[in-house]
């Protein structure tokens, strides 16, 4: 199962949804300058999960968790490595049924994955009633059990 998957960190002709190099450089500089600082992690949480940022208990857990996850030098190295990531060439090698869940804003990357994985089904978030379920194998079937189900792929 994939949730809002991303195949590349930098854009290409066939993958325009990735973050641009200048934005990556800004992010790397921000990590180098601020990793470990409470204000940085609070800002990061507000950007990535605004609802959770308003919960003081979760916010404290998040700051503590992030501080424990990586030391500043390792965080910078991780983000530099992530910037070079590209798994697009290995997607055709996936040989298991794959369910792709995606938010409306991430439809393009989800379709990129679906076009390269031999056996897949995709479905937008449960809150949406629109779907794009497309099994690519005659040996697979897709099931969805109503508005609270995100769907499943079975063999």
N, C-alpha and C positions, 0 to 999 in steps of 0.2 A: 504494500500500500504506500502510495506517495501522496503527500499533502503539499500543494503549491510547489511542485518541484522546480529546480533550476539546474540546467545542464552546464551552463558556462557562467563565469564571473564577469567576463568582458564581452561586449557585443561583437557580432560578426554579421556577414551578409544574410545568413540564414537564421540568425538568432539576435534580433535587434532589441530584445527586452532586457538584456543585462545592463548592469551599471557601467557607465562610461569610465574611462581611465582617469580623467581629472577628478571625478567624484570619489573613485577608489583612493587616489592620492590624498584627498582631503580626509577621508576616513582613516587612512593609515597615520597621517599626521595627528589626527585627533586621538587615536589609540595611543600613540607614542607619548603624547603630552598629558593625557588624562586618565589612562587606565589605572584603576585602583582608587580613584577619587570618588567619593560618594556622589557628588554633583553630576559626574559623568554618567554613572550608572542610573541615577534617577532620570536624567535626560534620555538615556537610551531606552529605559522602560517606557517613558512617556511617548517616545517616537514609535516604538514597536507594539506596545500593548496599552493604549491610553486608559482603558477601563481598569486594568490591573494597577496602574500607577496611582489611582485614587484610593486604593486599599492600603492603609498604613502597614498592616501585618505582612501583606505580600511584598510591598515595597522594601521592607526591612529584610525579608528573606532573600529577595532578589539581589540587593546590594551585597549582603553577606555571601551568597552563593557565587556571584560574579567575582568578588574579591578572592575567594578561595579557588576559583577555577584556574586562573593563570597568573603568573607574575608578569609585570609589565613587559619585560623583554620577550617572554614567550607569547604574549598576546600579540605583539607587533609581528613576530615571526609567523604566527598562525594566520593573521590577516594578510600578510604578504603571500603566503602559500595559497590561501583561499582565492586571492586575486588571479592566480595562474590556473585555477581549476577549470577543467573542461572534460566532462564525461560523455560528451555526445557520441564519440566513436564506439563506446562500449554498450550503448543502449540496445543495439540489435542482438547482443549476446544474452540479454535477459531471456530466460527460458521458463519462467514461472508466470502464472496468471497474475496480472498487476492491475490494481485498482488505483486510478488517479483521481484524487479529490482536489478541487481547485476553487479559489474564490474568483468572482467575475473579473477582477483586475489581473488575474494570472492565467487567463484563458490561453493566451498565445504560447507561453512556455509549456502548459499542459498539453496542448495540441502538438507541440514539437516532440514531446516524449511519446505521445500516443502514435505519432507517425513513424517512430523508430523502434518501438517495443512490439514484438510479434503478437503478443496476446494481452489485450488490455480492455478495461472498461473505465469510463470516466464519468464523473458526476459532480456538479457544482455543490456548494455547501447545502446542508439540510434545510436552511432557511429559504432557499430558492426552490421554486417549483419547476424551473426550466432544467432540462437535462440534456446531456449529449452522450448517451450511453451507446457505445459502438464496439461490440465484441469483434475482434479480428481473427478469431479462430472458430471453425465450425465445431470444435470439440468443447467450446466454452459457452456458457449461457450467463446472462445477467439477470439478477433479480432485484427488485426494490419493493419494499413492503410498506408503502404509504409515506405520508409527509415527514415522519420522523426518522425514516431510514435513509441512509446515504447510498444504499445499493451494495451489491456484492457480486463477485465473479466466482463462478464455480465451474468445475470440470466434470 
